[in-house]
């Protein structure tokens, strides 16, 4: 039975840490190692066309290699190693083809540009200079000479790419078939004797190696010579393994509980906790050295000794992770919110998983499965799978007890991390499913599938734990920088860091679950090659350079805007609105220039995107015409300045003060303190009343009525005095009082006065009304109110109607006698009915 040995927990931890540290700089590393390992070099990482001439390619050798690879793919007897070797060679040839294609394409583009510069080809009846015709013919000949190898390189690249894809498909198919291979069942008692023989045979092999080494005098002499060093190494290893780790754990806990360090205490505790891994690692190394110094070893013992350090680090690494994920001290910063008992149980389960991962690491050198029958392998591996599944089941039950952390926002309790809480529940359910599925498949005989489920699940938990711990470290560093843990917890930096860590963990996660390194390299090559858009190839390096240049240009633009807005323009005679318009215009121009420069430096040819941009502009013109209209209107507002921030305007039924003018809309704050967002197109195409555009002066108009019979000259004089007494009323022009006429109920007068600041119009009108009411009361002038006299032409219609007489009560007939009585026995029923009708008429 083919055996797929999954990554143990230690390798997953190391792989995760290495990926998180190396992946951000993967591109330059790939580029530098292209010559050493062509398979790992991205195809797009090629020098400029004029930098060097590509080496000539022997297409006869390539065709022979391609034919050999295609035959090997079709042959089911081809080994996986042979396919991998062929893939390496063909991948290297594919890189050469890509390099040649890039170099040749650059030269061809230059020749075509030279031909275009000579002008159009003359049509019938037209002539051109002889030297121009000669030069055109020379360039066309060179172009035809260059296009032939380009087409050959393109065809070879396409064939190489197809072969690489076919090899990958074949290897993945074989891997899937191996997982679904049915082998002997480990629960069959008939297979237990083979497993017992394998255990006894491994033990006898170790005993025989020790015995043979003891019989060798040279080895015994070397052992006695190095005995003091061996004993010292064993004692020091025992001290570090048994006591050193505990000392480091106590030191970390004391640092977390300490009040001497408040800011950055969690960061310091994290780095101190790394000693919990360093100290045991040194102890395991000393133990391995001591075993080698005894000279009582053989191939099996040396294999076990080599696996001792990774197996031990799996145990100590699981302990270290459990202390961070399920801390001894209740910490509100911990990602998982569990009770003290649940955290203690989770630490125990994590330690058990680390122990099982270490045993799985020691399984290969101890049992030597390559020489054991499939029955022995199945029986010996199945108990380990069952124990791992039980531990995963127990851990999934504990994760379900995670309680979401709540915080009060606007007097309402909300979940602080809803996505993380959902992922915890989802992970718990997945672990439950895997914990049930792995033992069932193993019992049925699908041991390869069972191993590929149980141990990768364990390694995945370790990788997820590393990501959570690193994310907590980023949050702790951010909180130490800000000095405010609550603000740091809600900051954007920790969220982005979590997203980046999750993305960086995807390649190690794929390797854990069976992806091959060549698959990831192929994905990286595809990513590095970029995409072709409108005849322009856009690679990640170009995109990264674009963003860097654009960011620099954006920062320079913002700095220039700040200098203009705070230092230069305030010292000029420009009004405030014009200053903001200049600052906004500089911003638009600077950002546009930064984008164009970034495109140019990134090598992105905008002319190649012209057709695509033209096609998109049609859809944008129809779908976003309102947005474009508002954008153009916003630019017009910033240039012409018909309205400015702080102006009192009236747009339709909306009246208020302009708070902010943006590119798309304008925010108006009404007098009841509400915000109204008005599209800029309404301010340009509609009627807008601006009360404070040129100046703040404005007019207030009041109307008042007095009773008939009042001296009108006296009223006019009083109103004139009241208007002139207001401090905000200007005297040039002087306020005026008009006698409007004879109203239905009063004599109507009107005050017209110009104010220095129209923003106080309501306050001045209110004060003048108070003064008018008080002065009229002193002078005995009556302010009438509407009165009406009602005349009735027929008052008798209002008299109450005479009482109506009650109608007479209806007569009711006497009830008919019973037909069975003697009085009515001789009367027929029809006769009685006629009598009843006569009485009721």
GIHU-V796183 format. One line per field, one symbol per residue. phi: phi as a letter, one per 30 degrees, with the letter a starting at -180 (. if undefined). psi: psi as a letter, one per 30 degrees, with the letter a starting at -180 (. if undefined). A space follows every 10 residues. Layout:
phi->???
psi->???
This chain:
phi->.dcccddddd dddddddddd ccedcdddde ddcdddbddc cddddbdded dacdddcddd dddddddddd dddddddddd dddddddddd dddddddddd dddddddddd ddddddddjd ddddjcbbdd dddddddddd dddddddddd dddddddddd dddddddddd dddddddddc ddcdddcded cddddddddd dddddddddd dddddddddd dddddcdddd dddddddddd ddcddddddd ddddddddcd ccdidddddd ddddddcddd dddddddddd ddddicbaed dddddddddd dddddddddd dddddbdddd bddddccbdd dddddddddd dddddddddd dddddddhdd ccdddddddd ddeddddddd dddddddddd ddcddcbcbh ibdbddbddd dddddddddd dddddddddd ddddjddddd ddcddddddd dddddddddd dddddddddd ddibdddddc dddddddddd dddddddddd ddcjdcdddd dddddddddi bcbiicdcce dddddedddd dddddddddd dddddcccdd dccddddddd dddddddddd dddddddddd ddicddddcd dddddddddd dddcdddddd dddddddddd hdbbdjdcbb ciccblcdca ccdcbbcccd dciccccced dddcccdbcc dbddacdacc bbbbcbddjd dddddddddd dddddddddd cbdddbbccd kcddbadcbb cbbccdbddc dddddddddd dddddddddi dccdbdbbcc ccdbdddddd dddddddddd dcdddddddd dddcdccddd dddddddddc d
psi->kkkjjlklee eeeeeeeeef feefgeeeee efgeeejfeg kkffilllef elkkkkkjfe eeeeeeeeee eeefjffkle eeeeeeeeee eeeeeeeeee eeeeeeeeee eeeeeeffll kkakflllke eeeeeeeeee eeeeeffefe eeeeeeeeee eeeeeeeeee eeeeeeeeeg kkakkfgjff feeeeeeeee eeeeeeeeee eeeefjeeee eeeeegeeee eeeeeeeeee eeeeeeeeee eeeeeefkfe jejgeeeeee eeffffeeee eeeeeeeeee eeffgilaee eeeeeefeee eefeeeeeee eefeeilekj kffkekjlle eeeeeeeeee eeeeeeeeee efeefefiff glleeeeeee feeeeeeeee eeeeeeeeff gkkkkkljjh gkklkfieee eeeeeeeeee eeeefeeeee eeeffieeee efeeeeeeee eeeeeeeeee eeeeeeeeee eegjeeeeeg leeeeeeeee eeeffeeeee eegfkleeee eeeeeeeefa lkjhgkkjle eeeeeeeeee eeeeeeeeee eeeeffedef flgkleeeee eeeeeeeeee eeeeeeeeee ffgjjfefge eeeeeeeeee eefgeeeeee eeeeeeefef hfllkfkjlj jbgkkakkek jaeelkkkjl fgglkkjkkf eefeflkkjj fhdelfklkk kkkkkllkfk jeeeeeeeee eeeffkffkl fjllklkkje ajleflkklk kkkklejffg eeeeeeeeee eeeeeeeefg kkjllkkkkk kkfiffffkk llkkkkkkkk kklkkklkff lffgegklee eeeeeeeefg .
